[in-house]
Amino acid sequence: MTDIMRDELGSPKIVDRATFQGELDALRVREKAHTREGDAIAAARRRLPMVEVNGATPLIGERGPVTLLDAFEGRRMLIAYYFMWHTGHPAPEQCEGCTWDTSQVRELSYIHSRDVTYATFCQGPYEESARYRDFMGWEMPWYSAQASLGTLLVGRRVGRMHIVCYLRQGSNVFETYWTTSRGVEAMDNSFRLLDLTAYGRQETWEDSPTGWPQQWEANAEQLRTDGRPTAQWSRLKAGHSDDLGTGRH
């Protein structure tokens, strides 16, 4: 693996300020076109039809059994992240990708101000997974959807990460959008920031010049450090227990 702090690496060509700005201005044209295309796709997303979902679908929350409708917390819309879970496994063996995504969801007041609730729907048992939430220091609403995954994820692969968006009209609930795989990068800011840097994400699939560090395969291991999801180490350092009550930690 390349040691980016020590090894000799390729680097961008050195030019004067005017040349640099000229190249950046040319790229900015493409960036703006990309932004406008993203706006157009979002506009099309807002025009998608919707499908009704049973608002009484059961979930398990902090106070016990609740319904999908309850998870809206009185707001008009709901964004649910379906967290992958390995039942009975210790914290180091839980999903590094879902840990990566969920660790980046912190301040929810802006989402709430648009009449939207954000919640995690874990695909495992409540008690075990809620211990993981507490270990990681996450504060978003947390539910177990384990008993209802066949209903909530009908036609999709249970056990995979998903973002699903819902709209409430009175007590009637509708699904308006869903995505999976790289679609869940909508939650991410780390990759988006890395994309702005000279070396990008440093993944092997990226189109980078010869000599640029590309030490990561596009797989789960890039989100792990020394056998754990990377974000867990800061929680352990802060003194949080990773005991999920499984007898293995």
N, C-alpha and C positions, 0 to 999 in steps of 0.2 A: 504494500500500500504506500502511496506517495506521502511523504511527510511535508505538508505544505509550508511548515514553518522553517524547515531546514534545507530541503532539496532545492537545487537550482531549477527554476521553472521558466517556461516561456512567459513573455509579458508583452503588452501592446507596444507598438512603435512609438517612439518619442517624437513629437512634432511641436511646432510653435502654437500659441494660443489661437491664432486666427484659423490655422488649418484644423485644429481640434474642433473649434466651434462650427466650422463649415461641415465637417463630417457629421457632427451631432445634429445640426440643423436638417441635414438630408435624412438622417434616421428618424427625426421627429415627425417628418411627414408620414412615414410608415406607422409610427406609434399612434398618431392622431387618427389615421385610417382604421387602425386596429381598435381604438377606443370607440369610434363611431360604429364599427361593425358589432362590437359588444353591446352598444346601446340598441342597435337594431334587433339583435338576438333577444335582448331583454324585453323589447317591445313585443316581439312575437311570442315570448313566453307568457306575457301578460294577457295574450289573446287566446291561449290554449283553452280548450273546454275543460270541464271538471267532472269527477265521478263521485257519487255519494258513497260515504263510508259510515258504518254504524257508529254513532256517537256514544253508544253504550258499551262499546268494546272495552273489556276490563284491562286495567293496568294495576300494578302494585306501586304505591308511593310511600313517602315517609310516614304517613298516618294509616297505611294499610290499603285495602282495595279502593280504587277510584276508577273513573272512566276516561276514555279519550276526550270526551267533552270537558271533563274537569281539568284536563291538562292545559286547556286554553287559558285558564286562570281569569276568565271573564273577558279576555281580549278577542278580537275578531279573527286573528290569524295565528297559526302555530307552525314553527319550524321544528321538526323532530330529527335528531341525529340518532340513527340506529347503530349502537355500539356493539361490536363483535365481542363475544365473551367465551372463555374456555372454562366451563364449570368445573370446580374442584381443583383448579390449578392455582399455584401461588402467584403473587404479584409479578415476579420477573417474567412469567410465561404468558401474561396477558397481552392483548393486541397492541403492538407498537405503533401501528398506523392510526388506530383509533385514539391511542394516547397522544400521539402527535397532533391530531386534529383537535381533540377536545381541550388540550392544554392551551390552545390559542384562543379559546372562547372565554373571555373574562368580563368585560364591561357590557352589560345588557341594557343599560338605560336608553341608549339610542334606538335599539330595536324595539323596546317597550314603547318609546315615544311615537312609534309608527303603528301602534295597536297590534304588535306582534309579540308572542311569547316564544322563547327558545327553550327546549327541553331535550334531555338525553333519554332515549328509550333503549335501555340495555337489553340485550338478547339473552341474558342469563338471569339467575335468581336475584331478588332484591338485596337480601342481607349481605351476601358476598360482594356484590358489585358496589353497594353503597359504602362498604368499607374501603373499597378501592377509590371511590370518589373522595372520601374523607382523607385517605392517605395522600392523594394527589393535590388536595386543597382546592378542589373545584366547588363552585357554589351554585351552579345552575340547577334548576329542578331536575330530579333524577327519578326515573321510573323503571320498573321491570316490565317489559312487554313479552316476556318469555311465553306465557300461556296463550298469547293472541297473535303470534307472528304469522301463522297461516292465514289469518284474516287481514292483518295490517299490511303484510308484504305479499299478498296474493299475486302470483305471476312473476315473482322475483325470487332471487336466491336468498333464502334464510341463512343467516350466519355470515353474511357479507355486510360491509358498511354501506349505509344509505343515508341520504338526506331526503326527507319527504316533507312537503309543504301542504298545509291544510287551511281551509277557509270555513268559518262558522257563519251560518245564517240562522239566528235563533238557536234552536237545539239541533239543527241539521248540520252535519259535518261533511265536507267535500275535500277530496284530494285534488290539488291543482298542479302539482309538479313533483317529480322525484329524479334523483340522479345517484350514481354510484361510481366506484373506482376513481379516476382522476377528476370526476365531477365534484367530489367532496373537497377538492382544493379550494372551493369557494370559502371554506373556513380558514384557510391558511394565510398567514402573512409572512412566515419565514421564507418559503420558497419564492414568494413574490419579491421580497427584498433581495434575496440572493440572486435572482434573475437580473437585478440592476448592477451587480458587481462585475468586475473584470473576468472572474473565473466562473460565474454562474453557480449552478447547483453542484458542479463537479461530478456529474453522473456520466456514465459511459455512453448513454444514448445521445447526449447533447452534441450538436454540431459546433465544435470548438477548434481553434487552430492547433496545429502540432505543438506539443510541449506544454499545453495547458493541463493542469491537474484534473484527472477524471478517475477518482479513486473509488467511486461508489457505483455499484450496480443498481439498477432501478428495481430494488426489491426490499423486503422488510428489514434486512440487516443494516441498511443505511440509517435506520431509525433506532438502532440499538447501540449501546456502549457497554462493553464488558459484561455482556449477557443479560442486560436489562433494557427496556425502553429508556432512551436517554434522559427523558424528563424525570424519571424516578430518582436519579441520583441527588438532585437538589432537595427533594423531599426527605430523603434519608438523612442528608447532611443537616437539615433543619430539625431532625429529631422525630419525624413522623414514623409511626409503625406501619409496616407493610403486611401485617398479619390480617389475612382475609377470613380467618376462621376456618380454614381448610385443613389445618394441621400441617401445612407445608409452606414454609416461608424462609 
